[in-house]
Amino acid sequence: MKPPAEPRRPRHRTVRDPLWNTIRLDPIAVEIIDTPAFQRLRYIRQLGFAHLVYPGATHTRFDHALGVYHLARTALRGMADRDPGIREDDPDVRLIPYAALLHDIGHYAFSHAIEELDQDRMPGDHEAVSARFFASDELAAALEPLGEGATGAIHAIIRGEGANPLRGLVSGSLDLDKMEYLRRDARFCGVPYGEVDVDRLLQGLALLRDPEHGLLEVGVREKAISALESLLFAKYQMFRNVYWHHAVRAATALYKRIVSESVRVGLVRAEELVGPTDEELLLEVRRRSLADARPEARRIGERWIPALRHRRLPKRALELTPPELEGVEVAPWVPRDSPERRRLENALADELDLYPGEVMLDYPDKGRMLELDILVERRDRAVERMGQSGLRGLIDLPLVARELYRSSRVLRVFTMERRHLSPEQLIDRIRS
């Protein structure tokens, strides 16, 4: 007769990280990380196609998630030291590190690119899609020690919803996600733009009461405003020089066209975009396209995917900078993967003697990129909200943010073969 099996002992784990040195994982975090849903993040690049420009940018959503978990635990320890009302045994406090760890669990292959597609070509943003991963048996079992209702509460925190006053650490203007990815992305791209004074920001975090509604939320003390400025300018520099680099956007535009057309012609269903890793999705789309006799299907596998694989990226036929768009009210359908934009792209393809789908307008739109909606505790202990109008006596960060966002956007037309468009050929066709 076999002796009864010994109960499993809680396991801690230590991870060596190039950014934060040592990350110590508690037993529940270890169980979460060991699920297939979380291990999948090892195979989804954090920066999509940025590695085609910055070869070191091969870090993953897995690395980033561990870093956000680490920052969440660090932030909560510091806030608890300064505020006796924040206790580790409080359910609201206890769930935050796991929400931080799981905030990217629903990401699509190649990160955010698919989320730029029209709504009829994709199932929803990665935060909405994450519910499907939370439903997995393994992840549900890993979260079980947190008690009944924890899974729903964590998902609400990730979506910036619910009543947890600390949810702003995971989803908000001052969330730890931004602090982590800016530092990590800059490190692995080898650029100096992502320097954020994370220590100062963490020291300045506080649970503040909204003077208008009386509710508690995460804010910052006035002494940390200079560190907040470093976050704002780092984000601007990273978008301008890395995330919206013309070659990164060219690769992203081609990838979006591959996925969008694959859904349109029926090679894949939109629901099938949930779950595959970077390589799995491209390999499966190519396999199906090469088995399909239709020209529009075979073009995906014979022409477009090899071009992406071999870095034969679309060329800039036209580039319009903010000064060149001064006074032009761009139609709202231009930044979106909309039917109106596809009609214009196909008309341009015909005029330029290219196959349908081989002209791509790109006008990145991220209105919340530099959004600031934060409670600030002034030096006299009064709490005020930094909204669109800024705060008296401080640099007008919201105004600066709006101007930085405006100056970082460039409208480009990419073509699969080298072509040239004049501004006059496009501007009148994109006016509102």
Backbone hydrogen bonds, N-H to C=O, Kabsch-Sander energy under -0.5 kcal/mol:
donor,donor_aa,acceptor,acceptor_aa,energy
12,H,10,P,-0.5
13,R,25,L,-1.8
15,V,23,I,-3.0
17,D,15,V,-0.6
17,D,21,N,-3.7
21,N,17,D,-1.6
22,T,20,W,-1.4
23,I,15,V,-3.0
23,I,21,N,-0.5
24,R,22,T,-0.5
25,L,13,R,-3.6
25,L,23,I,-0.6
30,V,26,D,-2.3
31,E,27,P,-2.1
32,I,28,I,-2.3
33,I,29,A,-2.7
34,D,30,V,-1.8
35,T,32,I,-1.7
39,Q,35,T,-2.5
40,R,36,P,-1.8
41,L,38,F,-1.7
42,R,39,Q,-1.9
43,Y,40,R,-1.9
44,I,41,L,-1.2
45,R,43,Y,-0.5
46,Q,59,H,-2.6
47,L,59,H,-0.5
48,G,45,R,-0.9
50,A,47,L,-2.3
52,L,49,F,-1.8
53,V,50,A,-1.9
54,Y,50,A,-3.4
57,A,54,Y,-2.5
58,T,56,G,-2.3
61,R,41,L,-0.7
61,R,44,I,-2.4
62,F,41,L,-1.4
64,H,60,T,-1.9
65,A,61,R,-2.4
66,L,62,F,-1.9
67,G,63,D,-1.8
68,V,64,H,-2.2
69,Y,65,A,-2.2
70,H,66,L,-2.3
71,L,67,G,-2.3
72,A,68,V,-2.4
73,R,69,Y,-2.3
74,T,70,H,-2.2
75,A,71,L,-3.1
76,L,72,A,-2.5
77,R,73,R,-2.0
78,G,74,T,-2.1
79,M,75,A,-2.6
80,A,76,L,-2.5
81,D,77,R,-1.9
82,R,78,G,-1.3
83,D,79,M,-1.8
86,I,83,D,-2.0
87,R,85,G,-0.7
90,D,87,R,-1.7
94,R,90,D,-2.8
95,L,91,P,-1.7
96,I,92,D,-0.6
96,I,93,V,-0.8
99,A,95,L,-2.1
100,A,96,I,-2.6
101,L,97,P,-2.1
102,L,98,Y,-1.8
103,H,99,A,-0.5
103,H,100,A,-0.8
105,I,102,L,-1.9
107,H,104,D,-2.0
111,S,108,Y,-1.3
113,A,110,F,-1.3
115,E,112,H,-0.8
116,E,113,A,-1.9
117,L,114,I,-1.9
121,R,118,D,-2.4
122,M,119,Q,-0.8
129,V,125,D,-2.4
130,S,126,H,-1.2
131,A,128,A,-1.3
132,R,129,V,-2.0
133,F,129,V,-0.6
133,F,130,S,-0.7
134,F,130,S,-2.1
135,A,131,A,-1.1
136,S,133,F,-1.6
140,A,136,S,-2.4
141,A,137,D,-2.3
142,A,138,E,-2.0
143,L,139,L,-1.8
144,E,140,A,-0.8
146,L,143,L,-2.0
147,G,144,E,-2.2
150,A,147,G,-1.7
153,A,149,G,-2.0
154,I,150,A,-2.8
155,H,151,T,-2.3
156,A,152,G,-2.1
157,I,153,A,-2.1
158,I,154,I,-2.2
159,R,155,H,-1.7
160,G,157,I,-1.6
161,E,156,A,-3.2
167,R,164,N,-1.8
169,L,166,L,-2.2
170,V,167,R,-1.8
171,S,167,R,-2.5
175,D,172,G,-1.4
176,L,169,L,-2.7
178,K,175,D,-0.6
179,M,175,D,-1.0
180,E,176,L,-2.3
181,Y,177,D,-2.9
182,L,178,K,-2.2
183,R,179,M,-1.3
184,R,180,E,-2.7
185,D,181,Y,-3.0
186,A,182,L,-1.9
187,R,183,R,-2.0
188,F,184,R,-2.4
189,C,185,D,-2.0
190,G,186,A,-1.2
191,V,186,A,-1.9
195,E,192,P,-0.6
196,V,194,G,-0.6
198,V,196,V,-2.3
201,L,197,D,-2.2
202,L,198,V,-2.9
203,Q,199,D,-2.2
204,G,200,R,-1.4
205,L,201,L,-0.7
205,L,202,L,-0.8
206,A,219,G,-2.0
208,L,206,A,-0.8
208,L,217,E,-2.9
210,D,208,L,-0.6
210,D,215,L,-3.3
214,G,210,D,-2.8
217,E,208,L,-2.6
218,V,165,P,-0.6
219,G,206,A,-3.3
220,V,375,L,-2.4
221,R,204,G,-2.4
222,E,377,E,-2.7
224,A,221,R,-2.3
225,I,222,E,-2.0
228,L,224,A,-1.8
229,E,225,I,-2.2
230,S,226,S,-1.5
231,L,227,A,-1.6
232,L,228,L,-2.2
233,F,229,E,-2.6
234,A,230,S,-2.1
235,K,231,L,-2.2
236,Y,232,L,-2.1
237,Q,233,F,-2.5
238,M,234,A,-2.4
239,F,235,K,-2.4
240,R,236,Y,-2.6
241,N,237,Q,-2.5
242,V,238,M,-2.3
243,Y,238,M,-2.2
244,W,239,F,-2.5
245,H,242,V,-1.4
249,R,245,H,-2.7
250,A,246,H,-1.9
251,A,247,A,-2.3
252,T,248,V,-2.3
253,A,249,R,-2.6
254,L,250,A,-2.1
255,Y,251,A,-2.5
256,K,252,T,-2.7
257,R,253,A,-2.0
258,I,254,L,-2.3
259,V,255,Y,-2.5
260,S,256,K,-3.1
261,E,257,R,-2.6
262,S,258,I,-1.8
263,V,259,V,-2.1
264,R,260,S,-2.5
265,V,261,E,-2.6
266,G,263,V,-0.8
267,L,262,S,-2.1
268,V,262,S,-1.5
272,E,269,R,-1.5
273,L,270,A,-1.7
274,V,271,E,-1.4
275,G,273,L,-0.6
278,D,43,Y,-1.7
281,L,277,T,-2.2
282,L,278,D,-1.5
283,L,279,E,-2.4
284,E,280,E,-2.2
285,V,281,L,-2.5
286,R,282,L,-2.3
287,R,283,L,-2.3
288,R,284,E,-2.3
289,S,285,V,-2.4
290,L,286,R,-2.3
291,A,287,R,-0.9
292,D,289,S,-1.2
297,A,294,R,-0.6
298,R,294,R,-2.6
299,R,295,P,-2.1
300,I,296,E,-0.5
300,I,297,A,-0.7
301,G,297,A,-1.1
302,E,298,R,-3.1
303,R,299,R,-1.8
304,W,299,R,-2.1
305,I,300,I,-2.7
307,A,303,R,-1.4
308,L,304,W,-2.1
309,R,305,I,-2.8
310,H,306,P,-2.6
311,R,308,L,-1.1
312,R,307,A,-3.0
313,L,311,R,-1.2
315,K,415,T,-3.1
317,A,315,K,-0.8
317,A,413,V,-3.1
318,L,413,V,-1.2
320,L,411,L,-3.4
321,T,319,E,-0.6
324,E,321,T,-0.5
325,L,321,T,-1.3
325,L,322,P,-0.6
326,E,323,P,-0.9
328,V,325,L,-2.6
329,E,327,G,-0.6
330,V,328,V,-1.1
331,A,430,I,-3.3
334,V,331,A,-1.7
337,D,116,E,-0.7
338,S,333,W,-0.5
338,S,336,R,-2.2
342,R,338,S,-2.3
343,R,339,P,-2.2
344,L,340,E,-1.9
345,E,341,R,-2.7
346,N,342,R,-2.4
347,A,343,R,-2.0
348,L,344,L,-2.5
349,A,345,E,-2.3
350,D,346,N,-2.0
351,E,347,A,-2.1
352,L,348,L,-2.1
353,D,350,D,-1.0
354,L,349,A,-2.9
358,E,355,Y,-1.9
360,M,414,F,-2.8
362,D,412,R,-2.9
369,M,366,K,-2.6
371,E,368,R,-1.2
374,I,386,M,-1.6
376,V,384,E,-3.4
377,E,220,V,-2.1
378,R,376,V,-0.8
378,R,382,A,-3.4
381,R,378,R,-2.4
384,E,376,V,-2.5
386,M,374,I,-3.7
386,M,384,E,-0.5
387,G,385,R,-1.1
387,G,390,G,-0.6
390,G,387,G,-1.3
394,L,391,L,-1.7
397,L,395,I,-2.4
400,V,396,D,-2.4
401,A,397,L,-3.2
402,R,398,P,-2.3
403,E,399,L,-2.0
404,L,400,V,-2.7
405,Y,401,A,-2.4
406,R,402,R,-2.2
407,S,403,E,-2.3
408,S,404,L,-1.1
408,S,405,Y,-0.6
409,R,405,Y,-0.7
409,R,406,R,-0.8
411,L,320,L,-2.5
412,R,362,D,-2.9
412,R,410,V,-0.6
413,V,318,L,-2.5
414,F,360,M,-3.0
414,F,412,R,-0.5
415,T,315,K,-2.2
416,M,358,E,-1.9
421,L,317,A,-2.3
425,Q,422,S,-1.2
426,L,422,S,-0.5
426,L,423,P,-1.4
427,I,423,P,-2.9
428,D,424,E,-0.5
429,R,426,L,-1.4
430,I,426,L,-0.8
430,I,427,I,-1.4
431,R,427,I,-0.6
432,S,329,E,-3.2
